[in-house]
Amino acid sequence: MIVDDHEVVRRGIAEVVERADGMKVVAEAGSVADGVRRAGLVHPDVLLVDLQLPDGTGIDLMNEVRTTLPEARAIVLTSFDDDDALAAALEAGAAAYLLKSVRGAEITDVVRAVAAGRTLLDERTVTRRRAGHEDPTENLTPSELKVLDLIGDGLSNREIAERLGVAEKTVKNHITSLLAKMGLQRRTQVAAWVAARRHSGWRAESSHS
């Protein structure tokens, strides 16, 4: 069963899975509520679940389905290469974590392995990834973190100085220091990094009250 709010993505995955020997797509859904309802009707062996859904997350879906269909196995298929998401998927019982950039053959290989009872996602994977994805801001001082955030808001050095009540030269010193600590060369790279960080969150903006 495929759960993704983009019909084009669902159709593409369904075609890949249907072409593989011994596999059949038994249902498709575009939301958490629809996914839970359909899973209860068709009892899928494997769920391919996107993380960002209009009424919640794939984690919500997996947690709900696990209570009624404990034997169903879940694979997260997402565009978010995010350690927090990976850890949450593990906690919710996902057996594998795939990025949407994977080739079709990889999807079917993973579905086959998970259906056969294998788990391709474990605590070691998450720990190993986290060790290799250290936060480049972890050594910044509180003042440097404030400057970082304001650069991300698009403020100039002068505007940041006014906002923080310090001299513009102090702001420049903070920027020089944070660039060195983050391994970046230019102020524009800092702005781009902050923008990417702010838009990489996998948890859907709440679209329901």
N, C-alpha and C positions, 0 to 999 in steps of 0.2 A: 504494500500500500504506500502511495506517495502523498506526502502532505507538503504543499508549497503554495503560496498565494499567487504565484505567477503561472498562468495556464500554459504559456509557451514552454516554461521550464518543465512543468509536469509532463507535457506531451513529449518533450525531447527525452526525458528520462524513461518514460513509459515505452517509447519506441526502442530504446537501447535494451531495456530489460526484456521486452517481449521477443526480441530477436535471439535472445540467449536460450539455449536448450534447458528445458525443465523449469522455466520461470514464467510466472504469469502475474500481471498487475490485477489485483482483485478489486481495488478501489482507489479513488483519488479524492483529495480534500484540499480546501484552500484556507482553512482556519482551524483553531484549536477545537472549537465546539463541533464543527463538522467532522473533524478527524476523530474525535472521541466517539461521536455517534456512529460513524461508518465502521470504525474498528470494532465496535460492539456488534455490528451486524455481520461483518464478513470474517472476523477472527483471523487477521493476517499473521503469517509466520514472521514476517520482517516488515518493519516500518522504515521508510526513508523520510526523514523529517527535517524541514528547514527550521532554522532558529527563530527567524523573525516572521511572525504571523500577525494578521491585523487585530486579533483579539487576545494577544498574549505571546508566549514564546514556545518553541519546540520543547523546551524543558517542561513547561506546564503540561503540554500534551503527553509527553512520556510519563510524567508522574501520575497523571490521571489514568492512562491506559494500563500502566503497570499494576494498579490496584484491581482492575477487572480482568485483565488478560496477562497474568504474570509470565506466561510462556512466550508471549510475543517479544521479539528482539528488535532493538531500535538502532538505526544508523543515522547519525546527524550528517546532513549534506548542506553545507552553508558556504557563504562567501566570506565569513568572518574568521580570520586566522588569529584567534584571540585566546590567550591562556585562561582567562576567567571563564569563557564560554566552554573551553575544553574541559576544565575542572567541573563545571556545572553539569556538562553532558555525562561525565563519568559518574558523578554523584546520582544522576537520575537513571543510571543503569544502561547508558548507551554502550553498545558493543564495538562501535567504530565511529570515527570522525573524519569526514571527507570534505575537501574543499571543492567548490563547483568548477574549479579549473581542471579537475581530473579528467582523464580520457574515459570514454564510454566503457572500454574494456575493463578499466580499473573498478568502475562501479559494479559491474556484474561479478567480477572476481570477489569483491568484498561482500556483496549480497550472498554469494554462494558460500563463502567462508563463515559468515555470521549465521546463515540458515543451518549450517552443519554444526553449530555450537561453539565456534571459535570466537574469542574476544580479541579485538585488535587495538583496544584502548585500555590502558591500565594506569595505575598510579605512577609507575616508573616513567611512562611517556610524559605525563604532565610535569613531573618533577624535573625530568631531563630538559624539557622545553623551557621551563621557567629559568633553569640555570643558564640557559643560552640566550635568554631574553631579558637581561637585566634592564631595569628602568634607568634610562640615561639621566633622569632628573634626581636620582636618589641622593646625590651629593650636593644639591643646590641648597643654599641658605634660604630661610623664609623670605628675605627681601628679593632674592633672585627668582624665587618661584612667583612672587607677585609680579615682577617685571615680565617674566615669561608669559604669564596669563594675559597681561595687558598688551604685549606684543601680538598675542593671538587675537585680541579684540581689535587690532588695527590701529592702535594709538602710536603717535610719533614719540620720539624721545622726550621732546618738550612736554607733550601732553602727559606722558607717564610721570615726569618730574613733578608736574603740577598736581597730579592725582595723589602721588605719594608724599608730597610736601618736601621734596629733596632737590638738590641742585641737578641740573641736566648732566653735569660731568659725573655725578654719582651714578646716574642711570647708565651712562656709557661704560663706566667701570663695571657695573653689574653685568651688562651685556657681554663685555669682553670676557669676564669670568665664566658666565654660564655657557658661552660658546665653547670655551676650552673644555669645560667639564662634560659637555654633551657631545664633543667631537664634531662640532659644526664650524663652518667658516664664516657664514654670513647671517645677518639678521633675518633675511627673507627665508632662509632655511628654517629658522626658529618658528616663524609664522606658519610655514607649511607644515612643520611637525605638529604644532598645536592644533591646526585645523584637522589634520589627519587623525589625531588622537581623539578629538571631540566627535568626529563622525564615524569612528570605528566601533562604537558601542553596539553590541549585538542585541541588547535588550530593546525591544520595540518601544518607540514613543507610545505612551498609552493613548490609544485611539478610542478607548471606551471608558465610560464613567463608572 
